[in-house]
Amino acid sequence: MDDYPTAFISRCLDTKQLYNQNRKIAAMHLGGITIECLLKKVCFIYHGLSDWEQVSKRTGKIIYNPKHRLSVLISLINSLYIRASYNQQIMDALKKVQEPCGLDYILWRYQGNEPGKAEFDDWYKSYLTLLKWLLVQIKTI
């Protein structure tokens, strides 16, 4: 089984270090993974799961692994999804973290051409906005 809580902390630290070292591609890739790990951890707690493809203790439905789709992960956590959908800044940040510079964060690992500094800094601002918002929200779901 994946260790989402520990992976979240490690990837969060990695992303900050990579940003500080101006390692754009790696930072954007791991930044998306950071958010993914946090959301998967919260999803497991919210539904009372210990692994994917188990029945949710909350809804009675089987919860499948949404892979790397952050918006799908948020939608699995209904109260979080409702809050996010009413906050355009968060929805915009979610889209930017999912697709930095128009390319899915998972696919950045195959890229060789880095984005410009302004695009990278804009992505990092969105990443931090989303991360901070999620950390506040998950305390009350």
Order of alpha helices (4+ residues) and beta strands (2+ residues): alpha-alpha-beta-beta-alpha-alpha-alpha-alpha
